[in-house]
Amino acid sequence: MYGGGYIYDEPNKRPLAEQLAEDPDKLAAFEARIAKGEKIEPGDWMPSEYRRQLIRLIEQHAHSEIIGALPEGTWITRAPGFKRKLALIAKVQDEIGHGQLLYNAAETLGKSREAMINDLLSGKSKYSNVFNYPAETWADVAVIGFLIDAAAIVNQVANAKGSYGPYCRALERICYEESFHLKQGHDAFIELATGTPAQKTMVQEALNRWWQPIMHFFGPPDKTSSHSEKLMQWKVKMASNDDMRNQFLDMYVPKIWELGLSLPDPLLRKNEAGKWEYTDPDWDEFFRVINGEGPCNEERLRVRKWAEENGRWVRKALMQPSDKKSFPVA
Ligand code: COA
């Protein structure tokens, strides 16, 4: 495990209570910049609550990328055919790269990479609910690649227009790559949905398993979302949880139905006002999962701990001052 904590207001290191009491003039100037659509950059003054919220959100996003590589990663050796294998390897590598970009963005706010990884491994920091579930069949990989990447794009395209420069720039790059992931997931999904009866059954069963986690993905309903109001005011979140969920349903339910597949919700329909109605997913299950009781949480963290421990020598070697580095001569 790493050591290290994080500081709120580099380089002042003022006491926390003092940092949290904001100067009203600075706060007003900051909010005026946000209202004008300006980007906030790492060296700019920002309220400590803005910094804290961004760290929480970007760090959770980064953890989700590296943990999210695991369920699909287990399918690399079993992907059907050489081309699907190549595409999956590339995708899994991209996801780890997204984690790197996002950890870099979070580090600009003053929390060290070491502290973030520690908080993931100790269970203090969350990662996305969807990566708590197993990928039981190849069809699960197709559903993840198509629908979870699609859900992530809905979220990330919106937030890429937000107020914090380093996060927005990371999201822009991530969205390009995610669009490619979505295409590979869509392609695998269509192949199964239009394939043999056994393939169609396999993709239908995967869809049934993943539907509720996907509905949970956008976060709790707006009326119970604890952070949305402030984050939307500060343009960190550019759409509410329910709006993002509705946008996703609008874009992808017709595509699923067109393929002759069904969704495991008898109440799912678009009403006259253009809003999607659905059965409320089980929010107790959601909170159990994100608070550490997800079916694969223990396994996911065990793999990450193994990676941390077995990669320690590499980090140590890289961190040595250059005059102490010795390279083997051939
Ligand atoms: N998975 C895990 N936890 C989630 C979640 C999800 N899908 N959706 C919400 N939560 C958690 C929040 O982190 C928060 O917990 P906390 O206070 O302990 O941190 C709690 O549920 C209440 O939710 P809410 O107030 O709505 O959180 P939020 O304003 O942060 O919105 C997201 C949730 C996911 C929309 C937001 O965090 C976000 O856009 N994150 C960046 C994108 C991302 O992480 N994508 C995942 C991987 S691609």
Residues whose N, C-alpha, C, O or C-beta is under 5 A from the ligand:
A	BS01	COA	L57 Q60 H61 S64 K126 Y127 S128 N129 A152 H216 F217 F218 G219 P220 S225 S226 H227 S228 I290
